[in-house]
Amino acid sequence: MTPDTLARLTRLRHELHQTPELSGQEEQTAVRIADELRARGADQVLTGIGGHGVAGVFDSGQAGPTIAIRCELDGLPIQELSDAAHASRISGKGHLCGHDGHMVMVLGVADHLNQNRPQRGRVVLIFQPAEETGQGAIAYRADPKFSEILPDYVFSLHNLPGLALGNVQLCEGPANCASRGMKVVLTGKTSHAAAPQDGMSPADALALLMPQMAELGKGGPLDADFALTTVTHASLGEATFGVAPGQAELWVTLRTVADARMYSLIEEAEALVAQAASDQGLGFEITYEDVFEACVNASDAVDILSRSCTETGVQCEVTSTPQKFSEDFGQFGKDAKAAMLWLGSGVEHPQLHNPDYDFPDALIPVGIEIFVAAIQQVLSPINLR
């Protein structure tokens, strides 16, 4: 990569960083990405996939496998705290997970493909919406346009604070935990605060459920039995002194390594809610949001990424320990051999979703080189996979 190309990609990353859009709202980001793909000579640009998703296709016109490289379009509803000249210009929104950097790396792959067309098969560059809510990959795969670009291999990466800058961690098998947000609404009956006995308050049930939920999943080793429950929000009644409460809400994040353990954890958590509500004579409703299935890396795809790191001189640790946080990239593994790697953002770098997080520009060429090496492995004329 020439210094001019890197400088251009860095400027583009900064521009994307200044104008983040939330999950499901990535309209202008998608327009910009589609324009950038056309400018880089993509043979086909598909838009509106699963919402605002985009795909750029580089087709050799010859028989061969289809390899996809996936990144994310969305930002977060978090106010950025930064003095950087390229800080977010949108109040209350920020690219504080590094998706701006991920997009630019994939566009850097497009730069390479524009000058080095695939000799066989196809390369599809996937720009996916709504990763942060867990809905984007599901919607992208469900869109009829996806059948036109159905891949044999899919690769992705995510930057990882806490890991040395530019180093790679690659997980065999389960790579990211399953998780979902459980929202519990308890319903009783309000009464005057001077006569609480004439109402039906959910206060006791809420007070009971909060520690019960926290105890239900205590974490531990990241294996098939791992379960972690985190109480993230609770509310009771209205902010007034004159009314005894008639409704309460409890939000809990459920997290497991394996999908099977998630299903059993759901049953256990719902049983606790049903019992508490029954004991107090309350009605209840349970709904789920931000649902992520477990992300599992395919062994063939892991081998390709591991070799790509070796070929590009990137230090790579292959591990069997998954990340606790979730990723909807695992959805693509239902159609193809898929794997995601973790690219170090620096040991002392601010954590993902922190208000002072910013993607390290030094990672841009590293990610591009790894992806290009993976493409060359899969689409080499002598590769018989």
Secondary structure, 3 states (H helix, E strand, C coil): CCHHHHHHHHHHHHHHHHCCCCCCCCHHHHHHHHHHHHHCCCCEEEEEECCCEEEEEEECCCCCCEEEEEEECCCECCCCCCCCCCCCCCCCCECCCCHHHHHHHHHHHHHHHHHCCCCCCEEEEEEECCCCCCCHHHHHHHCHHHHHHCCCEEEEEEEEECCCCCCEEEECEEEECEEEEEEEEEECECEECCCHHHCECCHHHHHHHHHHHHHHCEECCCCCCCEEEEEEEEEECCCCCCEECCEEEEEEEEEECCHHHHHHHHHHHHHHHHHHHHHHCCEEEEEEEEEECCEEECHHHHHHHHHHHHHCCCCEEEECCCECCCCHHHHHHHCCEEEEEEEEEECCCCCCCCCCCCCCHHHHHHHHHHHHHHHHHHHCCCCCC
